[in-house]
Amino acid sequence: MARPMSEEKKQRMLTEKMSTLIPAMAVPTIVAQLITTIYNLVDTYFVSTLGTNATAAVGVNASLERAITLIGSLIGAGASSYISRLLGAKRDEDAHRVLSTSFFTGVGLGALLLIFGKLFIRPVVTFLGATPECVEYSMQYANYVLYAAPFMVGSFILNMCLRSEGSATFSMIGIGIGGVLNCFLDPLFIYTFDLGVAGASMATAISKFVSFCILLWPYIQKKSSVRLAISKIKFVAEDVKSVLSIGSTSFFRSAGAVVCSTLINRIGGSYSTSALAALSISNRVMEFPFAIILGFGQGYQPVVGFNWGAKVWERVKKSLDFALKVSVIGGIVIGGLLIIFANPVVHIFNKQADAEVLRIGVYCIRVQSALLFAHAMNSIINMFYAGIGKAKWAMLMSTARQGYLFIPLVFILPPLFGTYGVASVQAAADLISLAISIPLMLKAYRMIKEAAEVG
């Protein structure tokens, strides 16, 4: 039998100081995100030794990996938010049902994505922005990543749901081991086995599968608070609505990231393969601070969701206060460091000493880093609304940065400023999105106050 959520975990959620609770929840998530980001950087580093075209292919396949995790975003984010609230409301059996139905549905959809991707692999990588010079490299990389699609989707769902029940540390271990393994497999397959770009792809696929097995282990051993079983699968209208309404915010955010990276790849590649390689490097580097911001937000979300479900309004407010303060200050500090060290960082991945790669890559990192505090604030506001189950406002926030603000800018700035315009689009979207996040932040505080008055 699965154990109900322990009283110790519940009491932590309801009584521990936010200054210790949120970091305790967030640090394992941040570490897991950082390990994933580091192995992406390591992957880019080793592939960059194969030339500019190979480096460009990494950027194309970053879009492919994001596309695969879209399913995980839709189901996993919605299920984890709902499970947190169910556990807060002491509806443990409903939580078992939601997890089981969500997980097996996600893995099945991942398998369909594998089949579709393999059948249309060349059109897929071309659509994602591969230039004629790097299309073969892109296909080699995509080949084995697609085999891992069901496991990537399953890992995403398990990872988020483990955090929803307070098991952030085990979630970190599962993602972390896969990431570390990838760092060792990359040079082995690329150089020792002389597999080139295909070796990097193979290393990624194996690592994703290992992470999946580790994350699945506590459910197989029935050591998790929420039970996973085929017998628990049941499609209930309330569950589907709750999961998809909140999951859609993460889905559209992730879909926006795929659309935006694809547009950037295609527009950057229209200037030159060097421009595409520069954007690939800068985007990989910026995944580092984005991982910290996302990890902190994902650690905060179950805290606010649990306390909202338990109707402890004072703690809901305190959690928002703390999360906003830490995220904005952290964004300013990390952004400043990246602005200072952007040049030497790009040099690490610019193995061909390509002047255009250096020029565009450094500029892209610096302009995004200057607005990192805005990205951090926007992320917390999004996580607040997702955590309490307010899908409409979470959707408005999550689709701003890489959706309805980004897309017009990507067609306005490049014609005006060329490659600098391409590199500035994301930062401009971050700046403008403050006009949405600040009013939503004020609304969040009003909602908490009104809920507390009603009781």
N, C-alpha and C positions, 0 to 999 in steps of 0.2 A: 504493500500500500504506500502511496505517496504521502509524505508528511505534510500536514497543514503548515502554513507559514508560522514559524516559531514565534513565541511570545517575545523572545529577545529581540528579533528583527522588528516586530511591531512596535515595541517600546522604543527602540532606537528611532524609528520613523516619527514617533509621536512626542518624544521627550528630549532627544539629544540636541545640543546646540547646532545651529545651522553651520557655524564656522568649522565644525568638525564633521558633521553628518554629510553635508554636500561634498566636501573634499574626499571623504572616505568612499562615497559612492562614485565620485568623478575620477579620482586618480587611477583606479584600475582601468576604467574606460579610456581615459586619456592615454595611458601606457599602451593599451591594445591598439588604439588608433595610431599612435606614434610608431609602434613597431611595424604596422602595416605601411605607414608612410615611409619609414626608413627602408623597408625592403623594396618599395617602389623606387626610391632614390638609388638604392644599390643596383636594382635592375637596370635603371636608366644609365648608371655609371658604366656597368659592364657592357651593355649594348652600345654605348657611345664609342667604345673602342673599335667598333666595327664600321664606324663612319657616320656621316651626317644623315644619309638616307635611312640607316637603321635606327638612329635616334628619333627621326621623324615618325617612324613606324610605331615607336613606343607611345607617342602622343595619340596616334590614331587608335591604338588598342586600349588606351586609357578610357576612351569613349565607349569602346565595346564592353569593357568590364563594368562601367557605370550602367550601361544598358541592361546587362545581365542582372545587376542588383536592383533594377527597377521593381521587379516582382517582389523581392525581399523587402524593399522599402514600403511598397503598398501594403503588404500583409504584416510584416514584422513590426513596423512602427505603430500600426493600428492595434495589433494584438497586444503589444507590450503596454501601451497606454491603457487599454481596456482592462488588461489583467491587473495592473497596478490598482485601478479603481475598484475592481471586483474584490481583490484581497483586502483593500481598505474597508470595504463594506462587508467583509466576512462571507463572501460568496465563493468559497473555494472550489466547489464542484463545477460551477460555471466557468471558473478559470481553467480547470482541467480540459473542459470541452473546447474552449476557445483556442487553447494552445494546440491541441491535437488536430483540430480541423484546419487551423491555419498552417501548421507545419507540413502536413501531407499534401495539402493543396499547393503550397509553394514549390515543393520538390517536383510534383507532377508538372507544373507549369515550366519549371526550369528544364525538365527533360524535353518538353516541346520546343523550347527555345534552342536547345542543343541541336535537334533535328533540323529545324528551320535554318539555323546559322550554317550548318555544314552543307546544306543543299545550295545555299546562295552566298558562299563565303566571299567570292570576288566582288559581287555587287554590294555586299554589306560593307567591306572595308573601303571600297571606293566612295560609297555614300558617306561614310564617316570621315572622309577627308584625305584619303591616301592619294598622293600624287603619282603620276606614271613612274617616277623614279623610285618610289618606295613601296609600290603596291605589292610586289612579291614578298618583301620583308614583312609587310603588314599581314599578308595571308599566312605566312609561316608562323607568325606570333599568334594570330587568331585561332589557328588550327587546334592546339591543345587547350587553350583557354576555354574554348567552347565545350570540350569534354567535361570540364569542371563545372559547367553552368548549374546543374541541379544541386551540386554540393555548395556552391557559392550562395545560391538562394537559400538553401536550408541553413547554412551557417549564419546568414544574416538574421534569419528569424529566430534561431536558437540563441544567438548572441544577445539580441534585444530582449527576449523573453526571460533569459537568465537575470539580466539587470532588473527587470520589472519585479522580480521576487526578492531582490536584494543580494543576488549572487554575482556582483560585479567582478569580484576577484577571479572566480572560475572562468567567467567570460573572458577576462584579460588573458588568462593562461592559455585558453583554447586558441584565441587569435594570435597571441604572442609566439607560441611554439611554431605555428605555421609560418609566421613571418621570419623568425630566426632560421628555420630550416631553409627557406627560400634563399637567404643570403649565402648559405653554404652550397646549395645546389646550383646556383647561377654559374659561378666560375667552373664548377665540375662539369656541367653539361656544355657550357659555351666553349671552354678551352680544352679541358682534358678529353672529353668525348668529341670535340670539334663539331658541335651541332649548331653553332652560331645562334641566330635569332630564334630558331626552332627550339634550341636548348633552353633559352630563357623562358619561352612559353611553357615548355615541359616542366621546368622547375616550379613555375607559378601554379600550374595545374596540380602537381603532386602536393604542394604546400597547402593549397585550398582544401584538398581532400583530407589531409591530416588534421587540419583545423576542424573540419566538419566532424570527424570521428571523435575528437576530444570533446567538443561541445555537446555531442550526442550522448557521451558516456554517462553523465549523472542521471539522465533520463532512463537509459537502459538499466542502470543499477538501482533505479527508483530512490535516488538520494536527493532529488530535487523537491522543492516545495510544491511545484505544480506538476501534475502527472501527464506524460505523453503516452498515448496508446491508440492503436487503430480502432479499438472498441469505443473510444470516446468521440470519434468523428460524428458530428451531427451539425447540419446546416440549419441554424436557427435565425429567423429574420432579424431579431434584435442584435444578435452577434454580428451578422454580416453587415448590418447598417453601422454599428459602432466601429467595427474594424475598418471598413472601407471609408467611412467619413473622416476618421482621423488619419488612416493610412494614406488617403489620397493627398493629404498635405505633404507628407514625406515623398510620395510618388511623384507629385508634380514638381517638387523641389529637385528631386533626382532626375526626373525627365527633363527639367529645365537645364540641369547641368549637362546632360547628354546633348541636348539641342544646341546649347551654347558652345560647348567644346567642339561640336561638329562644325558649327558655323565659323568659329575661330580657326579651326583647322583648314577649312575650305578657303576662307578668305586669306588667311596667312599663307597657305600654299599657293594661292594665285599670284603672290608677289615672288616667292622663291621657296625652295625646299629648305634653305637656311633659315628663313623666317619661321617656317613650320617647326623646324628643330628648336629654335629659340623659344617659341611659345610652349613647346613640349617640355623643355627644361624648366622654364619659369613656372609653369603650372605644376610640375612635380615638386618643385621647391616650395611653392605656396601651399601645397598639401600639408606641409609640416605645421604651420600655424593654424590652418583650417582644422587639422586633426585635433589640436589642443582645444580649440573653440567648440568643435562638435562634441568631443569627448566630455568636456565640462558641462555642456548643455544636456547631453544624454544622461549624465550622472544626476543632474538637477531634476530632470523630468519626472522620474518615479517618485522623488521626494514630494514634489508639488502635487502630483497625481494622487498619491496615497493620502496626504493630508486633506486634499480637497474632498476625496471620497469619504474620509472620516469626519469631515466638517469641522476641522480645527483651523479656523480662519486666521487666527493670529500667526500660526506657523506658516500658513500659505503666504502671508505678507512678508514675514521675516525671510522666508526662502527666496522670494523675489528680490527683496532688498539686497541680500547677500550676493545672489547670482549676478545681478546687474553690476554691482560695484566691482566684484572680482573680474568679471569678463571685460569691462571697459578698461580698467587699469592694466590688465594683462595684455589687451590688444595694443595699447599705447607702447608698453615696454617691448613686447616682441616685435612690433612693427618698426620701432626705432632701431633695434639691433639688425634687422634684415636690411634696412636702408643703408646702414653703415657697411655691412659685409656682403652686399649683393654682388659686387664685382668679383671677389675671390671665389664666391660660391659658384657663379656661372663658369668661371675658369675651370673648375673641377670637371665639369661635364662637357666642356668644349674641347674635345681631344684633337680636333683638326685645326685649332687656333683660327677658327672662322670669325672674322671681324664683325660680320653682320649678326651672327649668332650672339656674340658678346654684347653688341650695342643694343639689340632689341631685348635680349633676355634680362640684362641689368635694368633697363628702363621699366619693363613689365613688373619685375619684382618690387622695385622701389615705389611705383605709383600705387600698386595694390597694398603695399605695406603701410603707406601713409593713411589709408582708409580702413586699416584693420580693426580699429576700435569700433567703427560703425558696423562692420560685419559681425563683431562679437555681440554688440548690443542687439542687433536684429535677430541673431540666433537665439538669445535668451527669451526674447518676446515670443518668438515662434514656438519655443519649447514650452513656455508657460501655457499658451492656448492649446497646444497639442496635449499637454499633460492633464489639463482639466476637462478635456473632451469637447472644446469649442472649435469645431472643425472649420467654420466659416472664417473666423479671424485667423486661425492658424494657416489656412490656405492663402488668405490675403498676404500674410507676411512671408510665407515660404516661397511663393511664386514671384515675389517682387525682384529679388536680386538676379535670379537667373530665369526670368520669364518676361513679364509684361514691361519691365524697365529695360532689361538687357537687349531684347530683340530689336526695338527701334534704334537703340544706340549703336548696335553692330552694323546697321545700314547707314547711319549718319556720320559717325566719327571716321571710319577708314577712308571714305572719299575725300574728307576734309584734310586729314593729317597722315594718310598713308599707313605705313606699318606702325607708327606711333599711335595712330588712332585705333588700330586693332589691339595694341597692347594696353590701351587706356579704357577699353569698354567696361571691363569688370569693375574697376575702381570707380568709374562714373556711376555705374548702377548702385554700388554701395553707398555713395554719397547721396544720391537722390532718394534711396530707400529710407533714409532717416525721416523723410517727410511722412512716411507711413508708420514707421516703428514708434516714433515719439508719441503721436496721438494714441496708438494702440497700447503703449505703456501706461499712459494716463488712464485709459479706459480700464486696464487691468486692475489698477488700484481702486477705481470706483466700484468695480464688480466685487472685489474682496470686501470693501466697506459695506456695500449693500447686502451681501450674503451674511455678513456678521450681524447686521442689524435685524435681518429676518430670523436668524438663528438656525 
